[in-house]
């Protein structure tokens, strides 16, 4: 996907793209289940999801996994191969649709859901909520000041992280974690030419490395850690803020430009390089998630029924 910069052409691999799937079902009603997939991709494109559902239907029939009970969520990393959106606006800077990239994305998601299906077991979920300190800033603070309800919140970004801890029914075996925290996966900027999962991909790598046996290759362990995206909006990981690359001065507060030009206004930090910044922001998400995971005590239980709601909205303007 990149940054819609045609000259940003991939030259190598910093980190492989991953798809992390979780299936949550009702133990008393096997037909009641939902699928959450966190994908190291810019977005959860419809053209990808449609094919994922079609392939799963060929394996499991038309009623088990559908477009209604599968939620596919992109981490929003911009350092991922493009040409997979299937629309002109998204694929224009890759000079069109790239079937090879699309096929890799579809196949990876399908295989992750199949693995989750084959490893279904009775389990329980704990929830914990906390905050990530120094993990994000508002990339458009001038716009935020126009909100009429801004004084209701202590910060101009959301610092909250929600952790779901998955474990076996007896609590003896750890299965995985999903957490939701808002920050754009753009620690690696448009000068990066290496495929990577950015800060969320790095955080997932750290958690899976911790929980799987020593020597387990990335992506091969049974414990799965999804650092999912939430209300990222105008939320940036580049804590030093935007600077003019020609003068080193802060960009214009209102317009985010340098002498009227936005090309020279680039955000940096908190590290000395974008790769260092990527690790720092990923590490901070990992540490906050681990602390909440270790301290999670509240169960999602009671009379909760697993279910879902899905609707298509026609966004066309009626003439």
C-alpha positions, 0 to 999 in steps of 0.5 A: 500500500505504501504512502501513495508515493509512486517512487516508494518501491519495495526492495526487501523484507524487514518483517513478514506480514501476518494474519492472526485469526481468532474464532469465538463460539458459543459452547452450547450453540455451535452455530453461534460464532464470530471470527476476528482477523487482525491483518498486517495490511493497510486496510481490510479490503472488501475484495480480499474479504469476499474471496476469503469468504468464498474459499472458506465456503468451499471448505466448510459450507455456506453457513459457518463462516460468512461475510456477516460473522467474519471481521477482518481488521487491518493494522494500517501498516503502510509498509506492505505490498500494494495493489490489493484494494481493487479500486482505482483510488487505492491501487493507482500508485501501484499502477493497478491491481497486483494479483500476486500480492492480493493472492498472498493476502487472501491465502494467508488470511484463509490459512489463519482462519483454518488453523484457528478452526482446527484448534478450536477448544473449550476456553475462557476469556478475561478482560483488562483495560488500562493505558499506554503511556507515551504511545501516541500524539494527535497529528492534527491538534489544531483540528481537535481544538474545534471539537465542542466536547474537547474539554471532557477528555484529559488528552487530545488522543485516546490512551486506553488499551483493552486486552482480551486474554484467551486461555483453556477452560481450566486456565492451565494453558495460554492460547492468545491475546487480542488488544485494541489500542489507537495509533497509526502504524506509520512509525516507518515513513515513506522513505522506508522500502522494506516490507514490515508490520510497523509498530503493531507488527513488532509488538505482536512479534515481541509478545509471541516470542515471549509466550512461545517456546524458545527457538520457535520461528515467527508465525509458527507458535501456538500462542497468537498475539494480535495487536489490533487497531481501534479509533486511530483517527488523527493519532500518530506514533511520531512523538516528536511531531512534524518538523520542516526538513529544510529548517528543522523548525516546527511545521505551521500549527494550523496548516501543517506546512512549511512555507506553504508546502506540505511536502517538507513537513514530516513527523519524527520520533521518538527514536533517532531513526524511524526503525528505532522509533518503530521498536520504541512504540511497539515496545511500549504497546507490548509492555502495557499489554503484557502488564494488563494480560498478567493482571487480568482477573475479570471473566467475560461470562454470565448470560453472554451469547456469542452473536454478531450484527452486520449491515451494508450501507449504501454510501452513494449520493442519490441524484 
